[in-house]
Amino acid sequence: MAKKALINREAKRVALAHKYAAKREKIFSVINDSAATDQEKFEARLKLQSIPRNAAPVRQRRRCALTGRPRGTFRKFGLGRTKIREIAMRGEIPGVIKASW
């Protein structure tokens, strides 16, 4: 089980990214606009720097929904590898079976 502080920090990052998503999108539209002047692009970059760093979706980390483990997480299930194995062995994930060859 991961520390509660790290799990809460991750939740805070998700909330910040959601809060500033529209503002970031608007700023990036100006930066990527080929018709915008250099001065407008410069001002947009300054605005982008004023947004908190944790508002960037890139800073988010996928964690296991049950344990909070940051590594070995499967996107499809949102769970860590150990929890997937435990749940799959009990037969609680439809369509997942133990491999044998």
C-alpha positions as a LaTeX table, in Angstrom:
\begin{tabular}{lrrr}
\hline
Residue & $x$ (\AA) & $y$ (\AA) & $z$ (\AA) \\
\hline
Met1 & 0.00 & 0.00 & 0.00 \\
Ala2 & 1.37 & 3.37 & $-1.01$ \\
Lys3 & 1.55 & 6.24 & 1.43 \\
Lys4 & $-1.69$ & 8.18 & 1.72 \\
Ala5 & 0.19 & 11.44 & 1.13 \\
Leu6 & 1.36 & 10.25 & $-2.29$ \\
Ile7 & $-2.12$ & 9.08 & $-3.26$ \\
Asn8 & $-3.59$ & 12.40 & $-2.13$ \\
Arg9 & $-0.92$ & 14.31 & $-4.04$ \\
Glu10 & $-1.89$ & 12.42 & $-7.18$ \\
Ala11 & $-5.57$ & 13.23 & $-6.63$ \\
Lys12 & $-4.63$ & 16.89 & $-6.25$ \\
Arg13 & $-2.77$ & 16.78 & $-9.56$ \\
Val14 & $-5.78$ & 15.26 & $-11.30$ \\
Ala15 & $-8.06$ & 17.96 & $-9.89$ \\
Leu16 & $-5.66$ & 20.74 & $-10.93$ \\
Ala17 & $-5.31$ & 19.32 & $-14.44$ \\
His18 & $-9.08$ & 19.22 & $-14.79$ \\
Lys19 & $-9.45$ & 22.76 & $-13.42$ \\
Tyr20 & $-6.91$ & 24.32 & $-15.81$ \\
Ala21 & $-7.62$ & 22.14 & $-18.88$ \\
Ala22 & $-9.66$ & 24.76 & $-20.73$ \\
Lys23 & $-7.18$ & 27.53 & $-19.98$ \\
Arg24 & $-4.24$ & 25.39 & $-21.16$ \\
Glu25 & $-6.12$ & 24.47 & $-24.34$ \\
Lys26 & $-6.79$ & 28.14 & $-25.09$ \\
Ile27 & $-3.15$ & 29.10 & $-24.52$ \\
Phe28 & $-1.86$ & 26.23 & $-26.67$ \\
Ser29 & $-4.19$ & 27.22 & $-29.48$ \\
Val30 & $-2.48$ & 30.64 & $-29.56$ \\
Ile31 & 1.01 & 29.14 & $-29.34$ \\
Asn32 & 0.37 & 26.65 & $-32.15$ \\
Asp33 & $-1.46$ & 29.17 & $-34.37$ \\
Ser34 & 0.72 & 29.94 & $-37.39$ \\
Ala35 & $-1.11$ & 33.23 & $-37.97$ \\
Ala36 & $-0.31$ & 34.56 & $-34.49$ \\
Thr37 & 2.45 & 37.12 & $-34.14$ \\
Asp38 & 5.62 & 36.50 & $-32.17$ \\
Gln39 & 4.46 & 38.95 & $-29.51$ \\
Glu40 & 1.16 & 37.08 & $-29.03$ \\
Lys41 & 2.99 & 33.78 & $-28.78$ \\
Phe42 & 5.40 & 35.25 & $-26.24$ \\
Glu43 & 2.52 & 36.54 & $-24.10$ \\
Ala44 & 0.83 & 33.14 & $-24.34$ \\
Arg45 & 4.00 & 31.44 & $-23.12$ \\
Leu46 & 4.14 & 33.82 & $-20.16$ \\
Lys47 & 0.53 & 32.94 & $-19.33$ \\
Leu48 & 1.39 & 29.26 & $-19.59$ \\
Gln49 & 4.20 & 29.75 & $-17.09$ \\
Ser50 & 1.77 & 31.33 & $-14.62$ \\
Ile51 & $-0.29$ & 28.11 & $-14.47$ \\
Pro52 & 0.79 & 25.74 & $-11.66$ \\
Arg53 & 3.15 & 22.99 & $-12.75$ \\
Asn54 & 0.98 & 20.27 & $-11.28$ \\
Ala55 & $-1.83$ & 21.35 & $-13.60$ \\
Ala56 & 0.00 & 19.69 & $-16.49$ \\
Pro57 & $-1.47$ & 16.26 & $-17.30$ \\
Val58 & 2.05 & 14.99 & $-18.01$ \\
Arg59 & 2.87 & 15.14 & $-14.30$ \\
Gln60 & 0.17 & 12.64 & $-13.41$ \\
Arg61 & 1.12 & 9.08 & $-12.57$ \\
Arg62 & $-1.08$ & 6.05 & $-13.09$ \\
Arg63 & $-1.60$ & 4.22 & $-9.83$ \\
Cys64 & $-3.34$ & 1.03 & $-8.82$ \\
Ala65 & $-6.90$ & 1.83 & $-7.80$ \\
Leu66 & $-6.74$ & $-0.58$ & $-4.86$ \\
Thr67 & $-3.24$ & $-0.24$ & $-3.45$ \\
Gly68 & $-1.91$ & 3.01 & $-4.94$ \\
Arg69 & 1.17 & 1.25 & $-6.31$ \\
Pro70 & 2.75 & 3.50 & $-8.97$ \\
Arg71 & 4.64 & 0.87 & $-10.94$ \\
Gly72 & 3.43 & $-2.19$ & $-12.80$ \\
Thr73 & $-0.01$ & $-0.74$ & $-13.43$ \\
Phe74 & $-2.11$ & $-1.99$ & $-16.34$ \\
Arg75 & $-4.05$ & 0.75 & $-18.11$ \\
Lys76 & $-6.81$ & $-1.59$ & $-19.21$ \\
Phe77 & $-7.75$ & $-2.50$ & $-15.65$ \\
Gly78 & $-6.35$ & 0.40 & $-13.63$ \\
Leu79 & $-4.81$ & $-2.09$ & $-11.24$ \\
Gly80 & $-1.31$ & $-3.12$ & $-10.26$ \\
Arg81 & 0.11 & $-6.38$ & $-11.55$ \\
Thr82 & $-0.14$ & $-8.14$ & $-8.19$ \\
Lys83 & $-3.80$ & $-7.25$ & $-7.72$ \\
Ile84 & $-4.63$ & $-8.30$ & $-11.28$ \\
Arg85 & $-3.01$ & $-11.66$ & $-10.59$ \\
Glu86 & $-4.92$ & $-12.15$ & $-7.33$ \\
Ile87 & $-8.27$ & $-11.16$ & $-8.83$ \\
Ala88 & $-7.71$ & $-13.16$ & $-12.02$ \\
Met89 & $-6.82$ & $-16.27$ & $-10.03$ \\
Arg90 & $-10.14$ & $-15.99$ & $-8.22$ \\
Gly91 & $-11.84$ & $-15.73$ & $-11.64$ \\
Glu92 & $-13.34$ & $-12.31$ & $-11.00$ \\
Ile93 & $-12.07$ & $-10.68$ & $-14.22$ \\
Pro94 & $-14.14$ & $-11.87$ & $-17.18$ \\
Gly95 & $-12.13$ & $-13.23$ & $-20.07$ \\
Val96 & $-8.83$ & $-13.43$ & $-18.19$ \\
Ile97 & $-7.44$ & $-16.92$ & $-17.67$ \\
Lys98 & $-4.13$ & $-18.31$ & $-16.57$ \\
Ala99 & $-1.83$ & $-18.91$ & $-19.49$ \\
Ser100 & $-0.54$ & $-22.44$ & $-20.15$ \\
Trp101 & 1.48 & $-23.73$ & $-23.06$ \\
\hline
\end{tabular}
